[in-house]
Structure formats: structure tokens, C-alpha cells
Amino acid sequence: MNRKFAVGVVGSNDPGGMEHALALGKLIGNKEWVVITGGRNEGVMAQVNKGVKASVRKLAWTVGILPSVKSEASPNVDVVVYTDLNNARNNIIGLSCDVLVACGVVGAGTASEVALAVKNNKCQVVILDTDPLAKAFFENLDGEISFVSTPDEALRVCESAFSRLG
């Protein structure tokens, strides 16, 4: 059996990021990929997992990397991993995916997930619809970062990255 491609999806609770996450989840759900999130039932984490389960083909699996054994997982997560690492789990998300998509970067948590992924140079990073200040910061980092405006563009970057991985 071939290994499944893994897409990490991160973001915060801002309305634009959540809207993009829901749409992206619906697109990813039609692929035989694994979606890795922070796993909780809030913000981008909840919306992308909800989108995967609302997709037409429902092919993707969802994995939630939870910060604590006391955390409540989203009902749309297929595999729950309790880490008891709190915010250190952000590194696990970036290290476990082939592409990391950030639906906006408006908070420190999302910024840390993106920065750790870039620092580890493990995966392609896609930043979806972020503000100019965050874009300027991440453009100055050494790493494979793509800036896109729509979930469709983010999906195309994922597909391109996966085609290079084989």
C-alpha cells in the first residue's frame, strides 16, 4: 500500500480563516489524503475537519493532535492523538505533514506552527490569505513558502508538492 499524503491545516478563530478552512476541507475531502490538525472543536481545526466530512467523495482521513488528555476532540476527527505536550504539539503537526496550509496567520499559535515548519524544512508551507505584515515577515525566512488567496489555489500547491513526492 502506498503512503497517504498528509496535509496539515492550521489557523485561528478569525472568520475569514474559518471560511477558507471549511472550503479547503471540502476540496481535500475528495482526495485520498490525511488531514492533520490540532484536533479541537474550534476555529480552523473544527472547520477544516467539518469540510472534509461534508465533501462529496469523503475520501480523506482526519487526524487531530490534541494538546492535552483533557482536550475535547472535534467529532469530525477520525484519529485522535493525545500528546499532553500543550503548545509543543505545534512542532508535531509541522513535522508530520508533507504540506502545511495556514488559513491566515493572525495569532501567535499559528505563527509558531508556520515558523516551526519552515525551521524544520520538512514540508512545503502554504499561507492562505494573510495580511501584508505577516506576509512580509514570512517572506524573509528561508523556506519553501507559497502565498495564495483562495482554497483552490492552496489545493493546487498541495497537488504540485505531492506530485514531486511521488
SESEMAR-151677 format. One record per residue (C-alpha): residue number from 1; x, y, z. Coordinates in steps of 0.001 Angstrom, whole numbers, padded with zeros to 6 digits. Example, Ala and Ser with C-alpha at 12.3 -4.5 7.8 and 13.67 -1.06 7.14 Angstrom:
<rodren><pos>1</pos><c1>012300</c1><c2>-004500</c2><c3>007800</c3></rodren>
<rodren><pos>2</pos><c1>013670</c1><c2>-001060</c2><c3>007140</c3></rodren>
END
This chain:
<rodren><pos>1</pos><c1>000000</c1><c2>000000</c2><c3>000000</c3></rodren>
<rodren><pos>2</pos><c1>001269</c1><c2>003474</c2><c3>-000827</c3></rodren>
<rodren><pos>3</pos><c1>001729</c1><c2>006027</c2><c3>001922</c3></rodren>
<rodren><pos>4</pos><c1>-001011</c1><c2>008655</c2><c3>002055</c3></rodren>
<rodren><pos>5</pos><c1>-000040</c1><c2>012289</c2><c3>001593</c3></rodren>
<rodren><pos>6</pos><c1>-000571</c1><c2>014397</c2><c3>004695</c3></rodren>
<rodren><pos>7</pos><c1>-001794</c1><c2>017990</c2><c3>004737</c3></rodren>
<rodren><pos>8</pos><c1>-001519</c1><c2>019915</c2><c3>007978</c3></rodren>
<rodren><pos>9</pos><c1>-004084</c1><c2>022700</c2><c3>008284</c3></rodren>
<rodren><pos>10</pos><c1>-003654</c1><c2>025386</c2><c3>010931</c3></rodren>
<rodren><pos>11</pos><c1>-005169</c1><c2>028772</c2><c3>011687</c3></rodren>
<rodren><pos>12</pos><c1>-007084</c1><c2>030670</c2><c3>014316</c3></rodren>
<rodren><pos>13</pos><c1>-010640</c1><c2>031697</c2><c3>015085</c3></rodren>
<rodren><pos>14</pos><c1>-010935</c1><c2>034605</c2><c3>012663</c3></rodren>
<rodren><pos>15</pos><c1>-013998</c1><c2>034403</c2><c3>010376</c3></rodren>
<rodren><pos>16</pos><c1>-012057</c1><c2>034614</c2><c3>007097</c3></rodren>
<rodren><pos>17</pos><c1>-009674</c1><c2>031823</c2><c3>008074</c3></rodren>
<rodren><pos>18</pos><c1>-012539</c1><c2>029604</c2><c3>009200</c3></rodren>
<rodren><pos>19</pos><c1>-014430</c1><c2>030187</c2><c3>005953</c3></rodren>
<rodren><pos>20</pos><c1>-011330</c1><c2>029263</c2><c3>003948</c3></rodren>
<rodren><pos>21</pos><c1>-010748</c1><c2>026198</c2><c3>006142</c3></rodren>
<rodren><pos>22</pos><c1>-014275</c1><c2>024894</c2><c3>005548</c3></rodren>
<rodren><pos>23</pos><c1>-013911</c1><c2>025306</c2><c3>001771</c3></rodren>
<rodren><pos>24</pos><c1>-010426</c1><c2>023772</c2><c3>001796</c3></rodren>
<rodren><pos>25</pos><c1>-011691</c1><c2>020813</c2><c3>003816</c3></rodren>
<rodren><pos>26</pos><c1>-014409</c1><c2>020148</c2><c3>001244</c3></rodren>
<rodren><pos>27</pos><c1>-011764</c1><c2>020130</c2><c3>-001515</c3></rodren>
<rodren><pos>28</pos><c1>-009308</c1><c2>017937</c2><c3>000404</c3></rodren>
<rodren><pos>29</pos><c1>-012100</c1><c2>015527</c2><c3>001345</c3></rodren>
<rodren><pos>30</pos><c1>-012269</c1><c2>014474</c2><c3>-002312</c3></rodren>
<rodren><pos>31</pos><c1>-008634</c1><c2>013324</c2><c3>-002206</c3></rodren>
<rodren><pos>32</pos><c1>-007167</c1><c2>010202</c2><c3>-000625</c3></rodren>
<rodren><pos>33</pos><c1>-005098</c1><c2>012320</c2><c3>001749</c3></rodren>
<rodren><pos>34</pos><c1>-004737</c1><c2>012629</c2><c3>005507</c3></rodren>
<rodren><pos>35</pos><c1>-005593</c1><c2>015960</c2><c3>007134</c3></rodren>
<rodren><pos>36</pos><c1>-003662</c1><c2>016770</c2><c3>010319</c3></rodren>
<rodren><pos>37</pos><c1>-004955</c1><c2>019496</c2><c3>012642</c3></rodren>
<rodren><pos>38</pos><c1>-004825</c1><c2>020487</c2><c3>016281</c3></rodren>
<rodren><pos>39</pos><c1>-007971</c1><c2>018366</c2><c3>016596</c3></rodren>
<rodren><pos>40</pos><c1>-010130</c1><c2>020521</c2><c3>018832</c3></rodren>
<rodren><pos>41</pos><c1>-013698</c1><c2>021539</c2><c3>018028</c3></rodren>
<rodren><pos>42</pos><c1>-012970</c1><c2>025231</c2><c3>017464</c3></rodren>
<rodren><pos>43</pos><c1>-011685</c1><c2>027618</c2><c3>014826</c3></rodren>
<rodren><pos>44</pos><c1>-009880</c1><c2>026440</c2><c3>011717</c3></rodren>
<rodren><pos>45</pos><c1>-009339</c1><c2>022991</c2><c3>013256</c3></rodren>
<rodren><pos>46</pos><c1>-013067</c1><c2>022362</c2><c3>013503</c3></rodren>
<rodren><pos>47</pos><c1>-013923</c1><c2>023919</c2><c3>010155</c3></rodren>
<rodren><pos>48</pos><c1>-011426</c1><c2>022003</c2><c3>008019</c3></rodren>
<rodren><pos>49</pos><c1>-012456</c1><c2>018697</c2><c3>009629</c3></rodren>
<rodren><pos>50</pos><c1>-016125</c1><c2>019593</c2><c3>009127</c3></rodren>
<rodren><pos>51</pos><c1>-015395</c1><c2>020378</c2><c3>005472</c3></rodren>
<rodren><pos>52</pos><c1>-013646</c1><c2>017037</c2><c3>004941</c3></rodren>
<rodren><pos>53</pos><c1>-016684</c1><c2>015195</c2><c3>006277</c3></rodren>
<rodren><pos>54</pos><c1>-019032</c1><c2>017347</c2><c3>004139</c3></rodren>
<rodren><pos>55</pos><c1>-017100</c1><c2>016681</c2><c3>000922</c3></rodren>
<rodren><pos>56</pos><c1>-018726</c1><c2>014881</c2><c3>-001974</c3></rodren>
<rodren><pos>57</pos><c1>-016428</c1><c2>011840</c2><c3>-002059</c3></rodren>
<rodren><pos>58</pos><c1>-015383</c1><c2>011691</c2><c3>001627</c3></rodren>
<rodren><pos>59</pos><c1>-012029</c1><c2>010034</c2><c3>000884</c3></rodren>
<rodren><pos>60</pos><c1>-009717</c1><c2>011849</c2><c3>003297</c3></rodren>
<rodren><pos>61</pos><c1>-008965</c1><c2>010871</c2><c3>006879</c3></rodren>
<rodren><pos>62</pos><c1>-008657</c1><c2>013405</c2><c3>009670</c3></rodren>
<rodren><pos>63</pos><c1>-006092</c1><c2>013236</c2><c3>012464</c3></rodren>
<rodren><pos>64</pos><c1>-006173</c1><c2>015517</c2><c3>015492</c3></rodren>
<rodren><pos>65</pos><c1>-003032</c1><c2>016212</c2><c3>017514</c3></rodren>
<rodren><pos>66</pos><c1>-004514</c1><c2>017277</c2><c3>020855</c3></rodren>
<rodren><pos>67</pos><c1>-002543</c1><c2>019376</c2><c3>023360</c3></rodren>
<rodren><pos>68</pos><c1>-003711</c1><c2>017562</c2><c3>026490</c3></rodren>
<rodren><pos>69</pos><c1>-005555</c1><c2>014477</c2><c3>027686</c3></rodren>
<rodren><pos>70</pos><c1>-008192</c1><c2>016894</c2><c3>028973</c3></rodren>
<rodren><pos>71</pos><c1>-008799</c1><c2>018338</c2><c3>025486</c3></rodren>
<rodren><pos>72</pos><c1>-012054</c1><c2>017550</c2><c3>023743</c3></rodren>
<rodren><pos>73</pos><c1>-011629</c1><c2>016351</c2><c3>020162</c3></rodren>
<rodren><pos>74</pos><c1>-013760</c1><c2>017521</c2><c3>017291</c3></rodren>
<rodren><pos>75</pos><c1>-016453</c1><c2>014973</c2><c3>016386</c3></rodren>
<rodren><pos>76</pos><c1>-015107</c1><c2>015102</c2><c3>012819</c3></rodren>
<rodren><pos>77</pos><c1>-011663</c1><c2>013745</c2><c3>013741</c3></rodren>
<rodren><pos>78</pos><c1>-011089</c1><c2>010117</c2><c3>012732</c3></rodren>
<rodren><pos>79</pos><c1>-007875</c1><c2>009531</c2><c3>014687</c3></rodren>
<rodren><pos>80</pos><c1>-007184</c1><c2>011376</c2><c3>017944</c3></rodren>
<rodren><pos>81</pos><c1>-003618</c1><c2>011653</c2><c3>019280</c3></rodren>
<rodren><pos>82</pos><c1>-003425</c1><c2>012994</c2><c3>022840</c3></rodren>
<rodren><pos>83</pos><c1>000056</c1><c2>014404</c2><c3>023402</c3></rodren>
<rodren><pos>84</pos><c1>-000011</c1><c2>016138</c2><c3>026790</c3></rodren>
<rodren><pos>85</pos><c1>002553</c1><c2>018500</c2><c3>025208</c3></rodren>
<rodren><pos>86</pos><c1>000321</c1><c2>021590</c2><c3>025161</c3></rodren>
<rodren><pos>87</pos><c1>001729</c1><c2>024110</c2><c3>022635</c3></rodren>
<rodren><pos>88</pos><c1>004746</c1><c2>021903</c2><c3>021893</c3></rodren>
<rodren><pos>89</pos><c1>002354</c1><c2>019806</c2><c3>019799</c3></rodren>
<rodren><pos>90</pos><c1>002668</c1><c2>022568</c2><c3>017159</c3></rodren>
<rodren><pos>91</pos><c1>006011</c1><c2>021041</c2><c3>016214</c3></rodren>
<rodren><pos>92</pos><c1>004427</c1><c2>017604</c2><c3>015785</c3></rodren>
<rodren><pos>93</pos><c1>001879</c1><c2>018975</c2><c3>013341</c3></rodren>
<rodren><pos>94</pos><c1>004542</c1><c2>020531</c2><c3>011098</c3></rodren>
<rodren><pos>95</pos><c1>006828</c1><c2>017506</c2><c3>011276</c3></rodren>
<rodren><pos>96</pos><c1>004009</c1><c2>015077</c2><c3>010454</c3></rodren>
<rodren><pos>97</pos><c1>002732</c1><c2>016635</c2><c3>007232</c3></rodren>
<rodren><pos>98</pos><c1>004010</c1><c2>016906</c2><c3>003675</c3></rodren>
<rodren><pos>99</pos><c1>002349</c1><c2>020304</c2><c3>003183</c3></rodren>
<rodren><pos>100</pos><c1>001255</c1><c2>022739</c2><c3>005888</c3></rodren>
<rodren><pos>101</pos><c1>-001552</c1><c2>025151</c2><c3>004983</c3></rodren>
<rodren><pos>102</pos><c1>-002123</c1><c2>028126</c2><c3>007271</c3></rodren>
<rodren><pos>103</pos><c1>-005554</c1><c2>029683</c2><c3>006840</c3></rodren>
<rodren><pos>104</pos><c1>-004421</c1><c2>033166</c2><c3>007751</c3></rodren>
<rodren><pos>105</pos><c1>-001730</c1><c2>033928</c2><c3>010305</c3></rodren>
<rodren><pos>106</pos><c1>-003341</c1><c2>036226</c2><c3>012845</c3></rodren>
<rodren><pos>107</pos><c1>-002182</c1><c2>034713</c2><c3>016114</c3></rodren>
<rodren><pos>108</pos><c1>000972</c1><c2>033557</c2><c3>017862</c3></rodren>
<rodren><pos>109</pos><c1>-000091</c1><c2>029893</c2><c3>017814</c3></rodren>
<rodren><pos>110</pos><c1>-000485</c1><c2>029783</c2><c3>014047</c3></rodren>
<rodren><pos>111</pos><c1>002669</c1><c2>031841</c2><c3>013555</c3></rodren>
<rodren><pos>112</pos><c1>004594</c1><c2>029342</c2><c3>015684</c3></rodren>
<rodren><pos>113</pos><c1>003245</c1><c2>026397</c2><c3>013669</c3></rodren>
<rodren><pos>114</pos><c1>004313</c1><c2>028023</c2><c3>010412</c3></rodren>
<rodren><pos>115</pos><c1>007696</c1><c2>029104</c2><c3>011788</c3></rodren>
<rodren><pos>116</pos><c1>008442</c1><c2>025620</c2><c3>013153</c3></rodren>
<rodren><pos>117</pos><c1>007516</c1><c2>024020</c2><c3>009824</c3></rodren>
<rodren><pos>118</pos><c1>009806</c1><c2>026442</c2><c3>007975</c3></rodren>
<rodren><pos>119</pos><c1>012621</c1><c2>025975</c2><c3>010501</c3></rodren>
<rodren><pos>120</pos><c1>012467</c1><c2>022177</c2><c3>010242</c3></rodren>
<rodren><pos>121</pos><c1>012451</c1><c2>022404</c2><c3>006435</c3></rodren>
<rodren><pos>122</pos><c1>010323</c1><c2>019268</c2><c3>006406</c3></rodren>
<rodren><pos>123</pos><c1>007381</c1><c2>020366</c2><c3>004319</c3></rodren>
<rodren><pos>124</pos><c1>006039</c1><c2>022831</c2><c3>001795</c3></rodren>
<rodren><pos>125</pos><c1>004244</c1><c2>025691</c2><c3>003573</c3></rodren>
<rodren><pos>126</pos><c1>001204</c1><c2>027420</c2><c3>002089</c3></rodren>
<rodren><pos>127</pos><c1>-000115</c1><c2>030613</c2><c3>003636</c3></rodren>
<rodren><pos>128</pos><c1>-003680</c1><c2>031278</c2><c3>002571</c3></rodren>
<rodren><pos>129</pos><c1>-004942</c1><c2>034859</c2><c3>002630</c3></rodren>
<rodren><pos>130</pos><c1>-002812</c1><c2>036592</c2><c3>005236</c3></rodren>
<rodren><pos>131</pos><c1>-002207</c1><c2>040246</c2><c3>005990</c3></rodren>
<rodren><pos>132</pos><c1>000734</c1><c2>042151</c2><c3>004440</c3></rodren>
<rodren><pos>133</pos><c1>002698</c1><c2>042372</c2><c3>007702</c3></rodren>
<rodren><pos>134</pos><c1>002638</c1><c2>038599</c2><c3>008290</c3></rodren>
<rodren><pos>135</pos><c1>003467</c1><c2>038005</c2><c3>004619</c3></rodren>
<rodren><pos>136</pos><c1>006478</c1><c2>040335</c2><c3>004831</c3></rodren>
<rodren><pos>137</pos><c1>007751</c1><c2>038503</c2><c3>007913</c3></rodren>
<rodren><pos>138</pos><c1>007451</c1><c2>035027</c2><c3>006415</c3></rodren>
<rodren><pos>139</pos><c1>008904</c1><c2>036135</c2><c3>003072</c3></rodren>
<rodren><pos>140</pos><c1>012143</c1><c2>036907</c2><c3>004910</c3></rodren>
<rodren><pos>141</pos><c1>012511</c1><c2>033363</c2><c3>006226</c3></rodren>
<rodren><pos>142</pos><c1>014430</c1><c2>030704</c2><c3>004345</c3></rodren>
<rodren><pos>143</pos><c1>011915</c1><c2>028072</c2><c3>003370</c3></rodren>
<rodren><pos>144</pos><c1>009545</c1><c2>026829</c2><c3>000735</c3></rodren>
<rodren><pos>145</pos><c1>006549</c1><c2>029124</c2><c3>001308</c3></rodren>
<rodren><pos>146</pos><c1>003747</c1><c2>029810</c2><c3>-001152</c3></rodren>
<rodren><pos>147</pos><c1>001283</c1><c2>032659</c2><c3>-000624</c3></rodren>
<rodren><pos>148</pos><c1>-002177</c1><c2>032085</c2><c3>-002094</c3></rodren>
<rodren><pos>149</pos><c1>-005535</c1><c2>033836</c2><c3>-001976</c3></rodren>
<rodren><pos>150</pos><c1>-008075</c1><c2>031019</c2><c3>-002317</c3></rodren>
<rodren><pos>151</pos><c1>-008614</c1><c2>027446</c2><c3>-001121</c3></rodren>
<rodren><pos>152</pos><c1>-008496</c1><c2>026300</c2><c3>-004775</c3></rodren>
<rodren><pos>153</pos><c1>-005001</c1><c2>027789</c2><c3>-005135</c3></rodren>
<rodren><pos>154</pos><c1>-003919</c1><c2>026124</c2><c3>-001885</c3></rodren>
<rodren><pos>155</pos><c1>-005171</c1><c2>022779</c2><c3>-003187</c3></rodren>
<rodren><pos>156</pos><c1>-003179</c1><c2>023220</c2><c3>-006411</c3></rodren>
<rodren><pos>157</pos><c1>000009</c1><c2>023876</c2><c3>-004424</c3></rodren>
<rodren><pos>158</pos><c1>-000666</c1><c2>020707</c2><c3>-002407</c3></rodren>
<rodren><pos>159</pos><c1>-001198</c1><c2>018685</c2><c3>-005573</c3></rodren>
<rodren><pos>160</pos><c1>002012</c1><c2>020043</c2><c3>-007084</c3></rodren>
<rodren><pos>161</pos><c1>004009</c1><c2>019246</c2><c3>-003935</c3></rodren>
<rodren><pos>162</pos><c1>002574</c1><c2>015736</c2><c3>-003792</c3></rodren>
<rodren><pos>163</pos><c1>003373</c1><c2>015098</c2><c3>-007463</c3></rodren>
<rodren><pos>164</pos><c1>007036</c1><c2>015918</c2><c3>-006686</c3></rodren>
<rodren><pos>165</pos><c1>006984</c1><c2>013496</c2><c3>-003742</c3></rodren>
<rodren><pos>166</pos><c1>005675</c1><c2>010715</c2><c3>-005956</c3></rodren>
END
